Every structure is written in structure tokens, then in C-alpha cells.
Amino acid sequence: MKLQMVGCTHHRSSIEVRERLAFNSEQARDALARLRTRFPASEAVLLSTCNRVELYTAAENAAACPSHHDLVEFFAGFHGVPPVDIFDELLERTGEDVVRHLFMVAASLDSMVVGEAQIVAQVKQAYELATSHNSTGPLTHAVFQAAIRVAKRVSRETEIAQKRVSIPSVAVTDFAKSVFERFDDKQILVVGAGEMAEETLTYLVDAGAQHITIVNRSFERSQQLADQFQGRSAPWDELPALMKQADLIVSATGAQQPVVSLEDYRGVEHDRYQRPLFVLDLGVPRDFDAAIGECIGVYLYCLDDLTAACQRNRRAREREWPKAERIIEEETRRFMAELHHRATGPTIKRLKARAEELKTDELARLLNKLPGLDARSRMEIEHGFERLVNKLLHPPLESLRDEAEGGTPHGLLEALKRLFQLKD
């Protein structure tokens, strides 16, 4: 039996390397098909996200599972890169380390942002894709289903996923939601079209935002972002008019001077009729004059406000980390015990069956030589044979169970097969 993972993550590989080795959904289907053709007795699940590319393989017969070198060559051949360029980038894990690693990944303890919710869905999607293409089997079914269950337990029993730690997630979850109960009826104005604005929009759309307008000095870039989020792009000179209608403004430009001065805001304030305005100023330097936050109905938060919240949330998560780790270790031990029990079960069954067969033959031979025995005497002899067999089998079976619980039954398992001449 063999469990293996070969892949790269953000912990040790640059984004350039991860981009070269990444798989989109169509490529993942193709890769699984190629693996199934090349290693027909091996199971496989391919997990590819922006932060990791990991190929999980498993086989009841270890010889049927591809080796580390096989998978390096597979990655290289699929993506058309020299194996030597990626060999040191592809980390290998086997056995219990694979189980623990997958549990950590699914529970978001191995993520760039610990506690982010997307990864467990990505793990599930990777598993379901492999299953739908007949690439999974008993071992991958067991470990991936367990990983999803463990992720739910960590989420349920700890607060590690409840405290946002990225600036955009805190901006929406901890701040915007404190002002607005819903976003589907709000006018969202985004000033700037960089990465920070894009990520914040992702959280706003997840929260239900539908009416999105983007202004940027580069109209082409704002149009691209608007298309991505089913919003609309507007010319930069329409900013004052758009501020009159906005309920929530996200500003994240690279301007060296405020984009909106107090005087600018005073020019549109009258037309807002004191409607609440929530402003997330993510610019460095700040895009909105701080004095605007003193105006009636304006909730203005800058990067410093959000950073402080992130730090508080990060400290809260750190307090939850030991609890989450204990769950991972407990679940890993449980899974490995169940896995080894599964590995030893057939051998135990064959050993008991062989012993029962020998007992039955020898008992029949003895009783045939003693035709005058009464029923009670025959029963005593039968019980004696039963006790003898059980006592002989008890020590090796007890040792095998102990080894399985400790996670290392393979040596003893093979010894029992040879000593009792048990065939697979």
C-alpha cells in the first residue's frame, strides 16, 4: 500500500514556477487520463490552485504507484519543461505525512491566508473531478473524504476561519457589513482598478453586490475589471457625479495626492441628502482627505484602520492554532490506524480461516478414531481444540493489531504471511 504526494506550494516555490506547472480544468482532465493510461493500477487526484499544484497518487500495491521521478517527468512532459528545471521545486510526501498534509491543506492551515474558506471547496472539486474521470479508488476515496470531514471539524470546533486577515476581506466582512446588512441593493463605486480593488470586489460580489461602477484613469483597465465583475466602467471625469449616487466607495489608486479633497466632497454632499456613505480608502497615500470622515453620514476607513483589525484577527487565529493542530494530529492518527487495520484485516481473516481449516481436519481425523465417544466427551474435545487454536493465534494477532495502531504493521504483516505461508 502506498500514498504519495508530489507538488509545489507558495511556501517554497515562486509564482513563476507555480504558473509553469499549473493545470486548468481541461488540462487536469487530460492529465488524469494520461496518468490512468500510464499507471492503470494507481489512483490519482490533481489539486491545482493559485498557491499550490499537488498530485496525489495511491495504490494497494506499492509497485503499481508512480515514483517521485515518474511524477517529476510527468509534470515536465505535460508542461514541456526540462525535468532538471523543476526537480528541486517538487516536494514529495509519503504515507502518514501525505495524510497530515492533506488534512492541513483542506483545513486551511497550510494556506497563504490561514483560515480562508476557498481551499476546502477546491479540494472537494479536485476530488470530484478525479472521481468523475475514474481516477480515484478506495485509498483516495478514504483520504479525501476524511480531509473534507476534518476541515469541517476544524471550522466547527475552532475560530481559525472566523477571523479575516487580508485587507480586502477585513474591509468587507468586519467593516462594510457593520454598516450595511445587504449589498444587492447598494450602489458600489470603485476608484482605481489594481489588485487591491479587484480582491475587494471579489468579497463584495460574494456578499451579494450587483450594482458596480468602476472609474480609473486608464479606461481600458477599468473596462476589463468591469467585465470581470459584470459591472460598468465610467470615465474618470464622472467621479463627482458618481459619488452623489454611491452607497459604498472603494478607493485604491496609486495617486500621490488625495483623489477626493474635502472641498470636492462638499461639492456633492448637498445632493446626497445625508444618505450614509461608506468609504474604504485603501490607497497609500490616502485617496480621500481624512477630514471627509467628519462629515455627516460618512464612514471613512483607511488602510491603518484595516491593518489594525487584521493584526487583531491574526493574533486571535494564532491562539486557535494549537487547538486546530491537535485536531489534525488526532484525525491523522485515527485515519492511519483505520488504514493499517484495513491493510491487516485480510491477512488476519486468511490466518483465521487457515487455522479453522486445520482444526476441522484434525478434529475430524481424531473423532473418526474414537467412534465410541459420548456426546459430552466429543463436545469437550471440540472445545479443547477451539481454545488451543485461539491461544496459539492470540499473541501474533495481538502484536499485529498493536503494530497497526502504532502505524508500522508492514514488517510484521509480511513476516506472518511468510511464516504461515498465506498467499495474497
Buried (B, 14 or more C-beta within 10 A) or exposed (E): BBBBBBBBBBEEBEEEBBEBBBBEEEBBBBBBEBBBEEBEEBBBBBBBBEBBBBBBBBBBEBEBBBBBEBBBBBBBEBBEBEBEEBBEBBBBBBBBBBBBBBBBBBBBBBBBBBBBBBBBEBBBBBBEBBBEBEBBBEBBBBBBEBBBEBBEBBBEEBBBBEBBBBBBBBBBBBBBBEBBEEBEEBBBBBBBBBEBBBBBBBBBBBBEBBBBBBBBBEBEBBBBBBEBBEBEBBEEEEBEEBBBBBBBBBBBBEBEEBBBBBEBBEBBBEEBEEEEBBBBBBBBEBBBBEBBBEBEEBBBBBBEBBEEBBEBBBEBBEEBBEEBBEBBEEBBBEBBBEBBBBBBEEBBEBBBEBBEEEBEEEBEEBBEEEEEBEEEEBEEBBEEBEEEBEEEBEEBBEBBBEBBBEBBBBEBBEEBBEEBEBEE
